[in-house]
Amino acid sequence: MQDKISVVVDYINQVKTRCTFNSAAKALGITPQALKKELGEPRPEISWFVSPTSGEPMRYTDSQKHPELYRTKRIIKSAEVLTRNLDL
């Protein structure tokens, strides 16, 4: 499972686009809570995973957010985007 999570994290960092926890978890076939646990401590490379309601990473300080987090208003909200682009 960690390999698949790494693929998603790498992709999100490559496209520099926020993604909801729900869509990433659904694409991986796990719960959002399990994904949060697997991702571990807050850090810039996983700050792309955000709440679907606020569009913000949860419980992150400004220094823990990726410097390009707000580069675009676009947020991946569909698991299908990840499954299609990553062949999950």
C-alpha positions as a Markdown table, in Angstrom:
| # | Residue | x | y | z |
|---|---|---|---|---|
| 1 | Met | 0.0 | 0.0 | 0.0 |
| 2 | Gln | 2.8 | 2.4 | 0.8 |
| 3 | Asp | 4.1 | 2.1 | -2.8 |
| 4 | Lys | 0.7 | 3.2 | -4.1 |
| 5 | Ile | 0.6 | 6.1 | -1.6 |
| 6 | Ser | 4.0 | 7.2 | -2.8 |
| 7 | Val | 2.9 | 7.2 | -6.4 |
| 8 | Val | 0.0 | 9.5 | -5.5 |
| 9 | Val | 2.2 | 11.8 | -3.3 |
| 10 | Asp | 4.7 | 12.0 | -6.1 |
| 11 | Tyr | 2.0 | 12.8 | -8.7 |
| 12 | Ile | 0.4 | 15.5 | -6.6 |
| 13 | Asn | 3.8 | 17.1 | -6.0 |
| 14 | Gln | 4.6 | 16.9 | -9.7 |
| 15 | Val | 1.4 | 18.6 | -10.9 |
| 16 | Lys | 1.4 | 20.9 | -7.8 |
| 17 | Thr | -2.3 | 20.7 | -7.4 |
| 18 | Arg | -4.3 | 20.2 | -4.2 |
| 19 | Cys | -6.3 | 17.0 | -3.8 |
| 20 | Thr | -8.9 | 16.1 | -1.3 |
| 21 | Phe | -8.2 | 13.3 | 1.2 |
| 22 | Asn | -11.5 | 11.7 | 0.2 |
| 23 | Ser | -10.6 | 11.4 | -3.5 |
| 24 | Ala | -7.1 | 10.1 | -2.8 |
| 25 | Ala | -8.3 | 7.6 | -0.3 |
| 26 | Lys | -11.0 | 6.4 | -2.6 |
| 27 | Ala | -8.5 | 6.0 | -5.5 |
| 28 | Leu | -6.3 | 3.9 | -3.2 |
| 29 | Gly | -9.2 | 1.8 | -1.8 |
| 30 | Ile | -8.7 | 2.9 | 1.8 |
| 31 | Thr | -10.4 | 5.3 | 4.2 |
| 32 | Pro | -9.4 | 8.9 | 4.5 |
| 33 | Gln | -8.4 | 8.2 | 8.1 |
| 34 | Ala | -6.1 | 5.4 | 7.0 |
| 35 | Leu | -4.5 | 7.6 | 4.4 |
| 36 | Lys | -3.9 | 10.3 | 7.0 |
| 37 | Lys | -2.3 | 7.8 | 9.3 |
| 38 | Glu | -0.1 | 6.4 | 6.4 |
| 39 | Leu | 1.1 | 9.9 | 5.4 |
| 40 | Gly | 2.3 | 10.6 | 8.9 |
| 41 | Glu | 3.4 | 14.0 | 10.3 |
| 42 | Pro | 2.6 | 17.3 | 8.5 |
| 43 | Arg | 5.2 | 18.3 | 6.0 |
| 44 | Pro | 5.2 | 20.4 | 2.8 |
| 45 | Glu | 5.1 | 17.4 | 0.3 |
| 46 | Ile | 1.9 | 16.1 | 1.8 |
| 47 | Ser | 0.2 | 19.5 | 2.5 |
| 48 | Trp | -1.4 | 19.1 | -1.0 |
| 49 | Phe | -4.0 | 16.8 | 0.6 |
| 50 | Val | -6.8 | 19.0 | 1.8 |
| 51 | Ser | -10.2 | 19.1 | 3.3 |
| 52 | Pro | -13.0 | 19.0 | 0.8 |
| 53 | Thr | -14.9 | 21.8 | 2.5 |
| 54 | Ser | -12.1 | 24.3 | 3.2 |
| 55 | Gly | -9.5 | 23.4 | 0.5 |
| 56 | Glu | -6.9 | 23.7 | 3.2 |
| 57 | Pro | -4.5 | 21.1 | 4.7 |
| 58 | Met | -5.8 | 20.2 | 8.2 |
| 59 | Arg | -3.8 | 21.3 | 11.2 |
| 60 | Tyr | -0.9 | 22.7 | 9.3 |
| 61 | Thr | 1.1 | 25.7 | 10.2 |
| 62 | Asp | 2.2 | 28.1 | 7.4 |
| 63 | Ser | 5.7 | 26.7 | 7.6 |
| 64 | Gln | 4.5 | 23.2 | 7.1 |
| 65 | Lys | 2.6 | 24.1 | 3.9 |
| 66 | His | 4.2 | 23.7 | 0.4 |
| 67 | Pro | 5.3 | 27.1 | -0.8 |
| 68 | Glu | 3.3 | 26.7 | -4.0 |
| 69 | Leu | 0.2 | 25.3 | -2.4 |
| 70 | Tyr | -2.0 | 28.2 | -3.7 |
| 71 | Arg | -0.4 | 28.3 | -7.1 |
| 72 | Thr | -3.8 | 27.3 | -8.6 |
| 73 | Lys | -7.4 | 27.3 | -7.3 |
| 74 | Arg | -7.9 | 23.9 | -8.9 |
| 75 | Ile | -8.4 | 21.0 | -6.4 |
| 76 | Ile | -8.7 | 17.3 | -7.5 |
| 77 | Lys | -12.0 | 16.3 | -6.0 |
| 78 | Ser | -12.6 | 13.0 | -8.0 |
| 79 | Ala | -10.9 | 9.7 | -7.4 |
| 80 | Glu | -11.4 | 9.0 | -11.1 |
| 81 | Val | -8.8 | 11.7 | -12.0 |
| 82 | Leu | -6.2 | 9.9 | -10.0 |
| 83 | Thr | -7.1 | 6.4 | -11.1 |
| 84 | Arg | -7.1 | 7.5 | -14.7 |
| 85 | Asn | -3.8 | 9.4 | -14.6 |
| 86 | Leu | -2.0 | 6.9 | -12.4 |
| 87 | Asp | -3.5 | 3.7 | -13.6 |
| 88 | Leu | -4.4 | 2.7 | -10.0 |
